[in-house]
Amino acid sequence: MEHALRALILGCLVAMPAAYAAGADTPMDFTAAKAAADADEASQGDTARATALQQQGAFLDAAVEACADARSTAQLEAFVVVVELDATGHVVRTWRRGDSPLALCIERQSRGKLMFVPPRAPFHASLEVSFTP
């Protein structure tokens, strides 16, 4: 029994993705994710950055349309949602600063959706929303 358990554990360790073995299992916090988004977005050329910003705007518009109702817009506060895109441009992870109902909904709406095909993966981008009177 002990030999079988040891074999199972060793088999799991061998099958473990290299990213985990390299220490990538440490969760990224909002600050690190935002810094990654700033760096990734700044690394694009002018044309690619302009196209990405246009697609991010359309992505945000769709999320707001899906989320905006009397409850979610009763408390309008600035917020930021950072997303991690895979090679196909789909959101695979999110981080958020701000706890308003609209921020929470937009973060939920973002997960799994196509934003834009990035130049590399993972690629981080941010949706920064502020409200002025």
C-alpha positions as CSV (number, residue, x, y, z in Angstrom):
1,M,0.0,0.0,0.0
2,E,2.8,2.4,0.9
3,H,4.6,1.6,-2.3
4,A,1.5,2.3,-4.4
5,L,0.9,5.7,-2.6
6,R,4.6,6.7,-3.1
7,A,4.3,5.7,-6.8
8,L,1.1,7.8,-7.1
9,I,2.7,10.9,-5.5
10,L,5.8,10.5,-7.7
11,G,3.6,10.2,-10.8
12,C,1.8,13.4,-9.8
13,L,5.1,15.2,-9.3
14,V,6.4,14.1,-12.7
15,A,3.1,15.3,-14.3
16,M,3.2,18.7,-12.6
17,P,3.5,21.6,-15.0
18,A,6.9,23.1,-15.3
19,A,5.5,26.5,-14.3
20,Y,4.6,25.2,-10.8
21,A,8.0,23.6,-10.4
22,A,9.6,26.9,-11.2
23,G,7.6,28.7,-8.5
24,A,4.9,30.2,-10.6
25,D,2.3,28.8,-8.3
26,T,2.7,31.9,-6.1
27,P,-0.5,34.0,-6.7
28,M,-0.1,37.4,-8.3
29,D,-1.7,40.2,-6.4
30,F,-3.4,43.2,-7.8
31,T,-0.4,45.4,-7.7
32,A,1.8,43.0,-9.6
33,A,-1.0,42.3,-12.1
34,K,-1.4,46.0,-12.7
35,A,2.3,46.5,-13.1
36,A,2.4,43.6,-15.6
37,A,-0.6,45.2,-17.5
38,D,1.2,48.6,-17.7
39,A,4.4,46.9,-19.0
40,D,2.6,44.7,-21.5
41,E,0.5,47.5,-22.8
42,A,3.5,49.9,-23.1
43,S,5.5,47.2,-25.0
44,Q,3.2,47.4,-28.0
45,G,3.9,49.6,-30.9
46,D,1.7,52.7,-31.5
47,T,-0.6,51.0,-34.1
48,A,-1.0,47.8,-32.1
49,R,-1.6,49.8,-28.9
50,A,-4.3,52.0,-30.6
51,T,-6.0,48.9,-32.0
52,A,-5.9,47.1,-28.6
53,L,-7.3,50.2,-26.8
54,Q,-10.2,50.3,-29.3
55,Q,-10.9,46.6,-28.7
56,Q,-10.6,47.1,-24.9
57,G,-13.1,50.0,-25.2
58,A,-15.6,47.8,-27.1
59,F,-15.0,45.0,-24.5
60,L,-15.7,47.4,-21.6
61,D,-18.8,48.8,-23.4
62,A,-20.2,45.3,-23.8
63,A,-19.5,44.5,-20.1
64,V,-21.2,47.8,-19.0
65,E,-24.2,47.1,-21.1
66,A,-24.5,43.6,-19.5
67,C,-24.0,45.0,-16.0
68,A,-25.6,48.4,-15.8
69,D,-28.8,48.5,-14.0
70,A,-30.3,50.5,-11.1
71,R,-28.5,48.4,-8.5
72,S,-25.1,48.3,-10.1
73,T,-25.0,52.0,-11.0
74,A,-26.4,53.3,-7.7
75,Q,-22.9,53.5,-6.3
76,L,-20.5,54.8,-9.0
77,E,-16.9,54.6,-7.9
78,A,-13.7,54.4,-9.8
79,F,-12.3,50.9,-10.3
80,V,-9.7,48.9,-12.2
81,V,-10.0,45.4,-13.6
82,V,-6.8,43.8,-14.8
83,V,-7.1,40.8,-17.0
84,E,-4.7,38.1,-18.2
85,L,-5.2,37.0,-21.8
86,D,-4.2,33.7,-23.2
87,A,-2.8,33.3,-26.7
88,T,-6.3,33.4,-28.3
89,G,-7.2,36.6,-26.5
90,H,-9.6,35.1,-23.9
91,V,-9.5,36.3,-20.3
92,V,-8.2,33.6,-18.1
93,R,-7.6,35.5,-14.9
94,T,-8.8,38.8,-13.3
95,W,-7.8,41.1,-10.5
96,R,-9.8,44.0,-9.3
97,R,-9.4,47.2,-7.3
98,G,-12.8,48.5,-6.2
99,D,-15.8,46.8,-4.7
100,S,-18.7,48.6,-6.2
101,P,-21.5,46.4,-7.7
102,L,-20.5,47.6,-11.2
103,A,-16.9,46.7,-10.7
104,L,-17.8,43.2,-9.4
105,C,-20.1,42.6,-12.3
106,I,-17.6,43.8,-14.9
107,E,-15.0,41.5,-13.4
108,R,-17.4,38.6,-13.6
109,Q,-18.5,39.4,-17.2
110,S,-14.8,39.6,-18.3
111,R,-13.9,36.0,-17.4
112,G,-13.7,33.7,-20.4
113,K,-14.5,36.4,-22.9
114,L,-12.5,37.4,-25.9
115,M,-10.8,40.8,-25.6
116,F,-8.2,40.9,-28.4
117,V,-5.5,38.6,-29.7
118,P,-2.3,39.7,-27.9
119,P,1.2,39.7,-29.4
120,R,2.2,37.1,-26.8
121,A,0.8,35.1,-23.9
122,P,0.2,35.6,-21.2
123,F,-0.6,39.2,-21.8
124,H,-2.0,41.6,-19.2
125,A,-4.4,44.5,-19.9
126,S,-6.3,46.8,-17.6
127,L,-9.8,48.3,-17.7
128,E,-9.6,51.6,-15.7
129,V,-12.9,53.3,-15.1
130,S,-13.5,56.6,-13.3
131,F,-16.5,58.8,-13.0
132,T,-16.5,62.6,-13.0
133,P,-19.5,64.7,-11.8
